[in-house]
Amino acid sequence: MGQLENIFSWSKSRNEQFHECRRKYYYDKYASWGGWDKRAPQEARLAYVLKNLKNRWAWKGETVHHTIEEVLKSLRRGQPVPFEVAAEQLTQTMRRDWKNSKAGQYREEPKKTTGLFEHEYSVPVDDATWKKIHDTSVEALKNFYGSSLYAELLKDDPLRWLVIEDLEDFDFEGSKIFVKLDFSREKDGFVEIYDWKTGKTNGDTTIQMGAYAIYAMQKWSKPLGRIRGFVFNLTKAGPVAEEEKLTDKLIEETKIFMRKSIGEMQALLSDVPKNVPKVREFFPFTDNPKYCDSCNFYRMCEKFSA
Ligand code: SF4
């Protein structure tokens, strides 16, 4: 196998990290490169272990998303999963993740096993709080099962389902843009895109939907008027899919946003085609202590260790 290349790509979450703290972005996208190899230089290995940590809310979101993904994939094979079975699987996954994380197994296998920020940094979290994370995850799953969308999917033709949590990419003016649609299907001549939400929305969802719509137009050769985007809030019982209006104006704004963000990121590269960063001093520390308190890279950050 040839050597892996660190190819420049853009996503909305990359943009958020870039704007929170340039140094954090540097650790995540460049210092960690190659750290999947246990024999990598110490800094790369540490950065790789830390970049894979997730806090309890992200863990909850990922676990619910993954459980719904499995439920839908099973349904696509013609095997609906009863709620009790899915809930039990979710509980077992969370139990296993928590135990492995507490034992520090993620330091050996950062990609394969879950590492929780709270364990790495010994954040005091009482049992009732961990229990609530679990209980609200089950609740979100229950809300999905109780939704009219799920009732409709039980009778739907899965041959019309387009995407279930696949990581996809598309080209935008020479840059690779990553998108991960939670669910997408064809219905009545429209492509429908769904975004599950399990907590507070992380910033503006419209740019994210704009990027999904651009992807859908390219991937399925559909005009914008034939694409619909929905945000599905699983924190509410009987959730309804709230439609995000996909307009030419939104597409134009999304393109302007991505172009500007990509330009800012690439201004910090010494070799743009090869995605080689300038020296780390070009990636300053944030002044906002809020970001440091929750930063995966706190342990290695020169702001605190220099
Ligand atoms: S600890 Fe603070 S300054 Fe250092 S990388 Fe993280 S957010 Fe940036």
Boltz pocket constraint, residues with backbone or C-beta under 6 A from the ligand:
constraints:
  - pocket:
      binder: B
      contacts: [[A, 20], [A, 21], [A, 22], [A, 23], [A, 24], [A, 284], [A, 285], [A, 286], [A, 288], [A, 291], [A, 292], [A, 293], [A, 295], [A, 296], [A, 297], [A, 298], [A, 301], [A, 302], [A, 303]]
      max_distance: 6.0
